[in-house]
């Protein structure tokens, strides 16, 4: 499964980009608990789901959800911004989850992670492919048809 960026992980996270930060979760961070709960939801409710794996295989990266989820080289970091409607971002295999998303709770955080993992698997930031994966992955109630990611024009990475 992805690795949570903690002070002891020695992960070199991306520099701030497009208003997002990739910070380590402090060991005593209450928001880290929401992230751990979201990991539990994904590991126990979504991983292994055939429709979710099929949906992810159709993305440009061609990997199943399980393949992306099982990649320990994917790091999940913390972004302290609490601006409503700002959930997370992805650069390569680095995901950041905002304080806003974490405060919304474990289910919103799980949905944000699935969305961002779709970007790790090649979903562009210019359409609704990443958000559409929520319907395939048992998170239909959290899918927002208005969410479109924003492509980082400096690289092929995705910000959403």
Secondary structure as UniProt FT lines:
FT   STRAND          3..4
FT   HELIX           7..9
FT   TURN            18..19
FT   TURN            27..28
FT   HELIX           30..41
FT   HELIX           42..46
FT   TURN            47..48
FT   HELIX           50..57
FT   TURN            60..61
FT   HELIX           65..69
FT   TURN            72..73
FT   STRAND          75..79
FT   TURN            84..85
FT   STRAND          88..91
FT   TURN            92..93
FT   STRAND          94..98
FT   HELIX           99..104
FT   HELIX           106..120
FT   TURN            121..122
FT   TURN            125..126
FT   HELIX           129..136
FT   TURN            137..138
FT   HELIX           140..142
FT   TURN            145..146
FT   STRAND          150..151
FT   TURN            153..154
FT   STRAND          158..159
//
